[in-house]
Amino acid sequence: MFRLAAILFSMTSTTLAGIAVIAVLTMGYDTWMPIVVAAAVGFVLSIPATWWLAKQITAKIV
């Protein structure tokens, strides 16, 4: 399951970080600090999301 999670993490982290950055930019925070914080929050939130997603996929396969 770790290999699947590692592959999924590359897609999940960029997606969630991108969503967070776009949300911050839409709210009007266009300086570097909110953008970096939003990207970091998206990156951190992608860790449990990836683990959950990998567990769901392996539960369906096995």
Backbone as XML, in Angstrom:
<?xml version="1.0"?>
<chain id="A" units="angstrom">
  <residue number="1" name="MET">
    <atom name="N" x="0.816" y="-1.193" z="0.000"/>
    <atom name="CA" x="0.000" y="0.000" z="0.000"/>
    <atom name="C" x="0.864" y="1.262" z="0.000"/>
  </residue>
  <residue number="2" name="PHE">
    <atom name="N" x="2.096" y="1.144" z="0.520"/>
    <atom name="CA" x="2.951" y="2.324" z="0.570"/>
    <atom name="C" x="3.330" y="2.802" z="-0.828"/>
  </residue>
  <residue number="3" name="ARG">
    <atom name="N" x="3.568" y="1.869" z="-1.741"/>
    <atom name="CA" x="3.915" y="2.290" z="-3.107"/>
    <atom name="C" x="2.752" y="3.007" z="-3.775"/>
  </residue>
  <residue number="4" name="LEU">
    <atom name="N" x="1.548" y="2.506" z="-3.566"/>
    <atom name="CA" x="0.370" y="3.168" z="-4.111"/>
    <atom name="C" x="0.199" y="4.551" z="-3.507"/>
  </residue>
  <residue number="5" name="ALA">
    <atom name="N" x="0.397" y="4.663" z="-2.202"/>
    <atom name="CA" x="0.275" y="5.958" z="-1.527"/>
    <atom name="C" x="1.333" y="6.932" z="-2.023"/>
  </residue>
  <residue number="6" name="ALA">
    <atom name="N" x="2.519" y="6.460" z="-2.289"/>
    <atom name="CA" x="3.577" y="7.335" z="-2.788"/>
    <atom name="C" x="3.240" y="7.890" z="-4.167"/>
  </residue>
  <residue number="7" name="ILE">
    <atom name="N" x="2.664" y="7.050" z="-5.003"/>
    <atom name="CA" x="2.268" y="7.511" z="-6.333"/>
    <atom name="C" x="1.102" y="8.490" z="-6.238"/>
  </residue>
  <residue number="8" name="LEU">
    <atom name="N" x="0.136" y="8.155" z="-5.407"/>
    <atom name="CA" x="-1.020" y="9.035" z="-5.246"/>
    <atom name="C" x="-0.664" y="10.362" z="-4.596"/>
  </residue>
  <residue number="9" name="PHE">
    <atom name="N" x="0.358" y="10.354" z="-3.727"/>
    <atom name="CA" x="0.742" y="11.571" z="-3.021"/>
    <atom name="C" x="1.199" y="12.662" z="-3.976"/>
  </residue>
  <residue number="10" name="SER">
    <atom name="N" x="1.896" y="12.285" z="-5.035"/>
    <atom name="CA" x="2.366" y="13.297" z="-5.984"/>
    <atom name="C" x="1.204" y="14.011" z="-6.663"/>
  </residue>
  <residue number="11" name="MET">
    <atom name="N" x="0.133" y="13.290" z="-6.910"/>
    <atom name="CA" x="-1.035" y="13.915" z="-7.534"/>
    <atom name="C" x="-1.906" y="14.649" z="-6.509"/>
  </residue>
  <residue number="12" name="THR">
    <atom name="N" x="-2.082" y="14.042" z="-5.341"/>
    <atom name="CA" x="-2.951" y="14.626" z="-4.326"/>
    <atom name="C" x="-2.354" y="15.901" z="-3.756"/>
  </residue>
  <residue number="13" name="SER">
    <atom name="N" x="-1.059" y="15.917" z="-3.513"/>
    <atom name="CA" x="-0.441" y="17.097" z="-2.911"/>
    <atom name="C" x="-0.471" y="18.294" z="-3.852"/>
  </residue>
  <residue number="14" name="THR">
    <atom name="N" x="-0.194" y="18.071" z="-5.126"/>
    <atom name="CA" x="-0.236" y="19.203" z="-6.050"/>
    <atom name="C" x="-1.662" y="19.706" z="-6.245"/>
  </residue>
  <residue number="15" name="THR">
    <atom name="N" x="-2.618" y="18.797" z="-6.233"/>
    <atom name="CA" x="-4.015" y="19.209" z="-6.398"/>
    <atom name="C" x="-4.495" y="20.020" z="-5.205"/>
  </residue>
  <residue number="16" name="LEU">
    <atom name="N" x="-4.279" y="19.517" z="-3.997"/>
    <atom name="CA" x="-4.755" y="20.234" z="-2.814"/>
    <atom name="C" x="-4.000" y="21.538" z="-2.585"/>
  </residue>
  <residue number="17" name="ALA">
    <atom name="N" x="-2.702" y="21.550" z="-2.851"/>
    <atom name="CA" x="-1.943" y="22.800" z="-2.719"/>
    <atom name="C" x="-2.416" y="23.810" z="-3.760"/>
  </residue>
  <residue number="18" name="GLY">
    <atom name="N" x="-2.690" y="23.369" z="-4.961"/>
    <atom name="CA" x="-3.190" y="24.276" z="-5.996"/>
    <atom name="C" x="-4.557" y="24.832" z="-5.666"/>
  </residue>
  <residue number="19" name="ILE">
    <atom name="N" x="-5.432" y="23.993" z="-5.130"/>
    <atom name="CA" x="-6.762" y="24.458" z="-4.729"/>
    <atom name="C" x="-6.639" y="25.508" z="-3.635"/>
  </residue>
  <residue number="20" name="ALA">
    <atom name="N" x="-5.751" y="25.259" z="-2.663"/>
    <atom name="CA" x="-5.575" y="26.213" z="-1.567"/>
    <atom name="C" x="-5.008" y="27.543" z="-2.066"/>
  </residue>
  <residue number="21" name="VAL">
    <atom name="N" x="-4.057" y="27.493" z="-2.966"/>
    <atom name="CA" x="-3.472" y="28.722" z="-3.506"/>
    <atom name="C" x="-4.504" y="29.501" z="-4.315"/>
  </residue>
  <residue number="22" name="ILE">
    <atom name="N" x="-5.294" y="28.814" z="-5.114"/>
    <atom name="CA" x="-6.331" y="29.494" z="-5.894"/>
    <atom name="C" x="-7.376" y="30.112" z="-4.968"/>
  </residue>
  <residue number="23" name="ALA">
    <atom name="N" x="-7.723" y="29.413" z="-3.894"/>
    <atom name="CA" x="-8.693" y="29.962" z="-2.940"/>
    <atom name="C" x="-8.150" y="31.227" z="-2.278"/>
  </residue>
  <residue number="24" name="VAL">
    <atom name="N" x="-6.885" y="31.219" z="-1.911"/>
    <atom name="CA" x="-6.274" y="32.393" z="-1.284"/>
    <atom name="C" x="-6.213" y="33.556" z="-2.276"/>
  </residue>
  <residue number="25" name="LEU">
    <atom name="N" x="-5.859" y="33.263" z="-3.502"/>
    <atom name="CA" x="-5.785" y="34.332" z="-4.505"/>
    <atom name="C" x="-7.163" y="34.904" z="-4.816"/>
  </residue>
  <residue number="26" name="THR">
    <atom name="N" x="-8.193" y="34.068" z="-4.788"/>
    <atom name="CA" x="-9.549" y="34.575" z="-5.062"/>
    <atom name="C" x="-10.040" y="35.456" z="-3.926"/>
  </residue>
  <residue number="27" name="MET">
    <atom name="N" x="-9.566" y="35.193" z="-2.724"/>
    <atom name="CA" x="-9.963" y="36.029" z="-1.589"/>
    <atom name="C" x="-9.230" y="37.368" z="-1.570"/>
  </residue>
  <residue number="28" name="GLY">
    <atom name="N" x="-8.276" y="37.549" z="-2.455"/>
    <atom name="CA" x="-7.600" y="38.830" z="-2.569"/>
    <atom name="C" x="-6.262" y="38.919" z="-1.862"/>
  </residue>
  <residue number="29" name="TYR">
    <atom name="N" x="-5.807" y="37.841" z="-1.286"/>
    <atom name="CA" x="-4.494" y="37.838" z="-0.636"/>
    <atom name="C" x="-3.441" y="37.507" z="-1.684"/>
  </residue>
  <residue number="30" name="ASP">
    <atom name="N" x="-2.810" y="38.546" z="-2.219"/>
    <atom name="CA" x="-1.899" y="38.312" z="-3.332"/>
    <atom name="C" x="-0.440" y="38.585" z="-2.993"/>
  </residue>
  <residue number="31" name="THR">
    <atom name="N" x="-0.101" y="38.555" z="-1.710"/>
    <atom name="CA" x="1.303" y="38.661" z="-1.342"/>
    <atom name="C" x="1.880" y="37.257" z="-1.178"/>
  </residue>
  <residue number="32" name="TRP">
    <atom name="N" x="3.171" y="37.169" z="-0.999"/>
    <atom name="CA" x="3.814" y="35.856" z="-1.014"/>
    <atom name="C" x="3.515" y="35.029" z="0.230"/>
  </residue>
  <residue number="33" name="MET">
    <atom name="N" x="3.335" y="35.669" z="1.384"/>
    <atom name="CA" x="3.147" y="34.917" z="2.626"/>
    <atom name="C" x="1.848" y="34.100" z="2.632"/>
  </residue>
  <residue number="34" name="PRO">
    <atom name="N" x="0.685" y="34.660" z="2.318"/>
    <atom name="CA" x="-0.519" y="33.818" z="2.287"/>
    <atom name="C" x="-0.458" y="32.717" z="1.232"/>
  </residue>
  <residue number="35" name="ILE">
    <atom name="N" x="0.209" y="32.970" z="0.136"/>
    <atom name="CA" x="0.316" y="31.958" z="-0.915"/>
    <atom name="C" x="1.168" y="30.785" z="-0.446"/>
  </residue>
  <residue number="36" name="VAL">
    <atom name="N" x="2.272" y="31.079" z="0.209"/>
    <atom name="CA" x="3.146" y="30.021" z="0.719"/>
    <atom name="C" x="2.461" y="29.237" z="1.835"/>
  </residue>
  <residue number="37" name="VAL">
    <atom name="N" x="1.751" y="29.942" z="2.719"/>
    <atom name="CA" x="1.037" y="29.270" z="3.801"/>
    <atom name="C" x="-0.060" y="28.371" z="3.233"/>
  </residue>
  <residue number="38" name="ALA">
    <atom name="N" x="-0.786" y="28.844" z="2.242"/>
    <atom name="CA" x="-1.844" y="28.037" z="1.634"/>
    <atom name="C" x="-1.260" y="26.803" z="0.954"/>
  </residue>
  <residue number="39" name="ALA">
    <atom name="N" x="-0.147" y="26.963" z="0.281"/>
    <atom name="CA" x="0.486" y="25.810" z="-0.360"/>
    <atom name="C" x="0.969" y="24.804" z="0.687"/>
  </residue>
  <residue number="40" name="ALA">
    <atom name="N" x="1.503" y="25.292" z="1.790"/>
    <atom name="CA" x="1.963" y="24.399" z="2.854"/>
    <atom name="C" x="0.790" y="23.680" z="3.518"/>
  </residue>
  <residue number="41" name="VAL">
    <atom name="N" x="-0.316" y="24.386" z="3.728"/>
    <atom name="CA" x="-1.497" y="23.761" z="4.321"/>
    <atom name="C" x="-2.046" y="22.690" z="3.387"/>
  </residue>
  <residue number="42" name="GLY">
    <atom name="N" x="-2.104" y="22.972" z="2.111"/>
    <atom name="CA" x="-2.555" y="21.977" z="1.145"/>
    <atom name="C" x="-1.647" y="20.763" z="1.109"/>
  </residue>
  <residue number="43" name="PHE">
    <atom name="N" x="-0.357" y="20.995" z="1.245"/>
    <atom name="CA" x="0.605" y="19.901" z="1.265"/>
    <atom name="C" x="0.417" y="19.029" z="2.495"/>
  </residue>
  <residue number="44" name="VAL">
    <atom name="N" x="0.230" y="19.655" z="3.652"/>
    <atom name="CA" x="0.062" y="18.896" z="4.895"/>
    <atom name="C" x="-1.270" y="18.141" z="4.897"/>
  </residue>
  <residue number="45" name="LEU">
    <atom name="N" x="-2.324" y="18.759" z="4.389"/>
    <atom name="CA" x="-3.617" y="18.085" z="4.340"/>
    <atom name="C" x="-3.639" y="16.920" z="3.347"/>
  </residue>
  <residue number="46" name="SER">
    <atom name="N" x="-2.721" y="16.930" z="2.407"/>
    <atom name="CA" x="-2.714" y="15.849" z="1.430"/>
    <atom name="C" x="-2.159" y="14.546" z="2.000"/>
  </residue>
  <residue number="47" name="ILE">
    <atom name="N" x="-1.442" y="14.607" z="3.105"/>
    <atom name="CA" x="-0.883" y="13.388" z="3.695"/>
    <atom name="C" x="-1.994" y="12.461" z="4.200"/>
  </residue>
  <residue number="48" name="PRO">
    <atom name="N" x="-2.903" y="12.939" z="5.074"/>
    <atom name="CA" x="-3.977" y="12.023" z="5.485"/>
    <atom name="C" x="-4.959" y="11.714" z="4.351"/>
  </residue>
  <residue number="49" name="ALA">
    <atom name="N" x="-5.148" y="12.659" z="3.440"/>
    <atom name="CA" x="-6.045" y="12.409" z="2.312"/>
    <atom name="C" x="-5.492" y="11.290" z="1.426"/>
  </residue>
  <residue number="50" name="THR">
    <atom name="N" x="-4.201" y="11.291" z="1.198"/>
    <atom name="CA" x="-3.575" y="10.247" z="0.397"/>
    <atom name="C" x="-3.673" y="8.899" z="1.089"/>
  </residue>
  <residue number="51" name="TRP">
    <atom name="N" x="-3.438" y="8.883" z="2.394"/>
    <atom name="CA" x="-3.515" y="7.621" z="3.133"/>
    <atom name="C" x="-4.926" y="7.045" z="3.082"/>
  </residue>
  <residue number="52" name="TRP">
    <atom name="N" x="-5.924" y="7.918" z="3.261"/>
    <atom name="CA" x="-7.315" y="7.477" z="3.197"/>
    <atom name="C" x="-7.654" y="6.957" z="1.805"/>
  </residue>
  <residue number="53" name="LEU">
    <atom name="N" x="-7.220" y="7.676" z="0.787"/>
    <atom name="CA" x="-7.499" y="7.280" z="-0.584"/>
    <atom name="C" x="-6.850" y="5.936" z="-0.920"/>
  </residue>
  <residue number="54" name="ALA">
    <atom name="N" x="-5.627" y="5.737" z="-0.500"/>
    <atom name="CA" x="-4.942" y="4.462" z="-0.756"/>
    <atom name="C" x="-5.637" y="3.316" z="-0.032"/>
  </residue>
  <residue number="55" name="LYS">
    <atom name="N" x="-6.112" y="3.568" z="1.190"/>
    <atom name="CA" x="-6.834" y="2.526" z="1.918"/>
    <atom name="C" x="-8.137" y="2.171" z="1.218"/>
  </residue>
  <residue number="56" name="GLN">
    <atom name="N" x="-8.825" y="3.171" z="0.682"/>
    <atom name="CA" x="-10.071" y="2.919" z="-0.019"/>
    <atom name="C" x="-9.838" y="2.115" z="-1.296"/>
  </residue>
  <residue number="57" name="ILE">
    <atom name="N" x="-8.781" y="2.439" z="-2.007"/>
    <atom name="CA" x="-8.501" y="1.727" z="-3.259"/>
    <atom name="C" x="-8.107" y="0.285" z="-2.975"/>
  </residue>
  <residue number="58" name="THR">
    <atom name="N" x="-7.245" y="0.062" z="-1.981"/>
    <atom name="CA" x="-6.833" y="-1.312" z="-1.695"/>
    <atom name="C" x="-7.966" y="-2.133" z="-1.087"/>
  </residue>
  <residue number="59" name="ALA">
    <atom name="N" x="-8.891" y="-1.496" z="-0.404"/>
    <atom name="CA" x="-10.021" y="-2.233" z="0.147"/>
    <atom name="C" x="-10.943" y="-2.719" z="-0.974"/>
  </residue>
  <residue number="60" name="LYS">
    <atom name="N" x="-11.053" y="-1.964" z="-2.048"/>
    <atom name="CA" x="-11.884" y="-2.360" z="-3.176"/>
    <atom name="C" x="-11.235" y="-3.470" z="-3.993"/>
  </residue>
  <residue number="61" name="ILE">
    <atom name="N" x="-9.917" y="-3.500" z="-4.045"/>
    <atom name="CA" x="-9.193" y="-4.476" z="-4.866"/>
    <atom name="C" x="-9.147" y="-5.825" z="-4.166"/>
  </residue>
  <residue number="62" name="VAL">
    <atom name="N" x="-8.860" y="-5.825" z="-2.896"/>
    <atom name="CA" x="-8.666" y="-7.087" z="-2.155"/>
    <atom name="C" x="-9.932" y="-7.688" z="-1.737"/>
  </residue>
</chain>
